[in-house]
Amino acid sequence: MRPIKALISGAALRHNLDVVRRAAPRSRVFAVVKANAYGHGVTRAARAFEAADGIALLEIEAAVRLRESGYAKRLALLEGLFEVSEVAVAARHDLTIVVHSHEQLRMLDAAPAGARLDVMLKINTGMNRLGFTPQDALVAREQLTKHRAVKQLTLMTHFATADDARGVAWQMQVFEQIAVGQQLERSIANSAAILRFPDTHADWVRPGIMLYGCTPFADVTARELGLRPAMTLASEIISVQDLRGGDRIGYAGTFEATQTMRIGTVACGYADGYPRHAPTGTPVLVDGIRTRTLGRVSMDMLCVDLTPVPAARVGTAVELWGEALPADEVAAAAGTVSYELICALAPRVPVFEA
Ligand SMILES: *Cc1c(COP(=O)(O)O)cnc(C)c1O
């Protein structure tokens, strides 16, 4: 068997949920498990997040599967319905649906007689992807409050800059125009806002990335936030090569040895989810020792510098990311964010519980 594998720590997932609880003690928690729980597996994550007050995701099929497997708490669809036939499905399985557009508002008219759903009205407060403009949101709020198919209405928005210096005040101001004086529940905060802006916590927080042990911030590490990376991507050295000065590595020969050196070839490539754009110098652990990648990442392999690990040989353990080397660091070296790395874990990589 090819030696690559992903290990998911249920203990780390549960620990990170506790960090959310401590950060937002008065709010209920929707654990966000979209994108196959950021690569960690929806079923596994839902089990680890048993203590959350609800689960939020995008795919109605996955929500229905969770319901059918016995999940009894709130199950929210963060992008709502995509076609009118889904109203009956959502009602039958007691799903909470976001309504972010006039089209989705009209879909509610097709709800079966007697059906009543929990609805989250999404207000566009400045991200400009989904949601009603403030003016339209006032009208939608009134329509939904009176709608025969609406059981409970929650007001919702999403932040664009909770993780950087622009903050959230500019969006909160817009949100308040719709929410002021209303006895409706509110759901606003993502991970960054949970950690940095207590005033946004409201009734329901929606943590994603922090539950998986990664930082939402460019300038604060997961460790500093008390988070534990839940996913380890591990493999092994499958070949050792001795290079002479002037030898080059991999496609396009982008790395050239200046002197004699030993390198290892690792069974992990971009078809496993490792970022192809990770440049020479991206951190990697060989036998627990930090070293660097060399040359282009190929589909099934990448090469690493064995200079700091002279004892390495075929079969030596490699950690691409995990508790000892945060995906955040690998992502930063590759010019992206950990979200992209962990979500991209490829289906061909076998996953085990750690
Ligand atoms: C993905 C998502 C979240 C979680 O965001 P993180 O930055 O991962 O915490 C929250 N709310 C909505 C609407 C989302 O789509």
The ligand as an ORCA input file, in Angstrom:
! r2SCAN-3c Opt
* xyz 0 1
  C     -17.510     28.803      6.095
  C     -18.466     29.631      6.859
  C     -18.262     29.887      8.221
  C     -17.036     29.423      8.964
  O     -15.960     30.274      8.655
  P     -14.511     30.049      9.316
  O     -13.713     31.202      8.838
  O     -13.998     28.755      8.775
  O     -14.717     30.016     10.773
  C     -19.230     30.618      8.881
  N     -20.321     31.075      8.250
  C     -20.538     30.871      6.941
  C     -21.754     31.423      6.298
  C     -19.620     30.148      6.200
  O     -19.840     29.943      4.902
*
